[in-house]
Amino acid sequence: MPKKKRKPEPPNGETMLPGRTAKEVEGAKRHVRGMLRFLGEDPNREGLRDTPARVVRALGEHFSGYAQNPESYLAKTFTEVEGYDELVLVSDIEVFSHCEHHMVPFVGKAHVGYIPNGRVVGLSKLARVVDVFAKRLQVQEKLTKQIADAIQVHLKPQGVAVVVQCQHFCMCYRGMKKPGSWTTTSKLHGLFLADPAARMELLTLIGLKRNISGHSE
């Protein structure tokens, strides 16, 4: 069978971060080679020869949120919703981010809810807003607030609630080494702060078991 042709590399860019020059990309790869030497490795051996380019490409993907604006996802809204003004909740949005202190991953789930004030946004756009901020160097507390504040500013709903639950590799696999630990953060705006019933509904729905087949777990 004929060998498959390798896909061409992106033009200048061993990176998905726009605006980076070829010189900047080469500089980043040089730093990766330096780190490999620091670890006692030989960056010229076969298994590591292409590692600097791979790492720079991966960084471009991990941190693509720096080139994105949440407003672009929240600008288009819909008003033909029959006056719907109750909770909209998207649960279990996967979170993949990196701690800004050690540059190691933290992963988990985000639950994003809001109470519309005459208009709604596409459900997938809430997940995209999570990614915009998660794909940056972060601390979980700041990530939670940035998601909630962006929705509050651009949608101006009656209330916004964001709850994030993550495991941090910097705590699970180094330092204290507590792999079973989870960190939960929340940020509330509007009715979720002022109305205990709205807050209770949110927390109850977040806690519900979900199974698309309809069978109980």
N, C-alpha and C positions, 0 to 999 in steps of 0.2 A: 504493500500500500504506500502511496506517496506520502511523504512527511508533510505534516501541517505547517503552513507558513506562520511564522511568529507575527503577532499583531504589531504594527508600527508603534513606536513610542510617541507620546504626545509631543508636539512641536517644541520647543525650548524647554520644555517643562517636564522635568521629572517631578512636577508638583501640580496640584489642583488649585493652588492659590494664585489668583490672577494678578497680573502686574509685576510678577517676579521676573527679573532679567536672567539671561543665561549665565551671566557672571555671578548673580546672587545664588542661583541654583548650584553652580559649581562650588561656591564658597560653602554652602550648606553641606554638600557631599564631603568636602575637605574636613569639616568639623566632625562628621560621622567617622571618617577614617581615623581622625585623631582620638576619638573616644575608644575605638577598637584597639588602638595602640595602647592607650591608657589602661585598658583591661588586660593587657598582656597578649593580645592577639596579633596575628599577621594579616592586615587587611588585603594583602596581595594573594593570599592563598585561594584556591579554587572556590571554596564554599562561601568566601566573604568578598570575592572580587566585585560582585554586583550589589552587595548589601547597601552601600551608601546611597545608590540611586533608588533602591527599593524603600529604604527608610525615608528618604525625602518625599517620595511619592505617597507613602503611608501618612506622613505628617500632613501633607496637603489634604488628604481625605479626613484624617482625624480632626483637623482644625479648620475645616472649610467654612465654619460659621463666621469667621472673621470677615469673610467677603459677602455675607448675606445680611439683609435687613428684615426684621420681622414685619415691618410695615407693608412690604411687598406681598405678604401672605394674608394680611388682615384688611387690606384696602377694599377688596370686593366683598360686599355683603348682600343679603337678601331680606326684603321687607314683606314679601308675600308669605307670611307664616300664620295667618288667621289670628293674629294678635297673641301668639304664644309668648308667655312671659314667666315660664317656670324654669326649673333647673335644666341645663344642658350639661351633661357630664361625659367626658371621654376618659375611660379608665385604662390602666395598665399600658400606657404608652411606654415603650422601651426606651431607657436612657442609657447611652454610652458616652461617658465623658472622661476627662483627665484632670486629676488633682493638680492645681497650680503649684503646690508645695514640693511634690516629688515627681510630677509628670508621669504618674502611673494611673491606670484606669480606676474609675468607680462606675458601677453599673447597677441598674435597678429599674424602677417603674415611676412614672409620673401620672397623677390623676388631675385632670384639668376640667374645671367646671365654671360656668358663668350663668347669670340670669339675664336674658336679653332685655333690651330697652327699645323694642321696636324693630330690631334687625338682628340677623344671625349671620354667622360665617360658616363656610364649608368645614365639616368636621375634620377633614384631613389637614386643614390649615392649622388647627391647634397642635397637631403632632409635629407639623413643620416648624412651628414657633419653638417647640421644645428642642428640636434639633439645632435650630439656629444658635441657641445659647449653649446647648450641651457640647457642640462641636467647637469649643474654645477651652482654653485653660480655665479651670473653675474651682470654686468651693461650692458645696451643695447649697449652703444658705443663700449665697448670691445668685446661683442658678435659679432657685425657687422664686426669689423676689423678681428677677428680671423677666421671667415668663409671665408672672402675674401682672407686673406693672405694664408690660407691653400690651397685654389684652385690655387692661383698664384704660390705657391712654388711647388706643386706636379704635376700640369698639364702644367705649363708654357705656358699658352695661350697668344694670342695677347692682350687680355684685360679681366678684371674681374670687375663685378659690383654687389654689394649686397646692397639692400635697406630693412630695417626692420621697421615695423610699429607696435607699441604695446601700450596697456593700462597697466598701472602700479598700482597694488592694493595699494601700499604704498602711492600713490597720490590720488587714487580714493576713498578709504574707510578709510583713516586715515589722520591725518595732515590737509592738505588743503581741502580734500574731494571734488575733482573735477572729478566726474565719467565720464564726456563726453570727457575728454582730451586724445589725442593720441600723442605719441612721435615717430618721424621719424628720422632715422639715415641712413647714406650711407657711403660706402667705395668703391672707384674706383681705378683700376689699368690700366696701359697701354693705349690702344686706347680710352677707355672711358674717360680718363683724357685729352688725346691729341687731340681727334677728336670730335668737337661739334656735328657733324652729328650722330656719333655713340651714343653719350650721349642722343641726342634728340630721336633717334629711341627707345632706351631703355625706356625712360620715357613715350613715347607715348604708347608703348606696355604694360607697367605696368598699365597704366590708362584705357586700353580697357575693356569694359564690357565683361564678359565671360558667355556663356550659351551653354551647350553641345547640347541642342536641336536644336540650330541654329536659334531660334527665337529671335528677339530683345527684350530687357527688357524694 
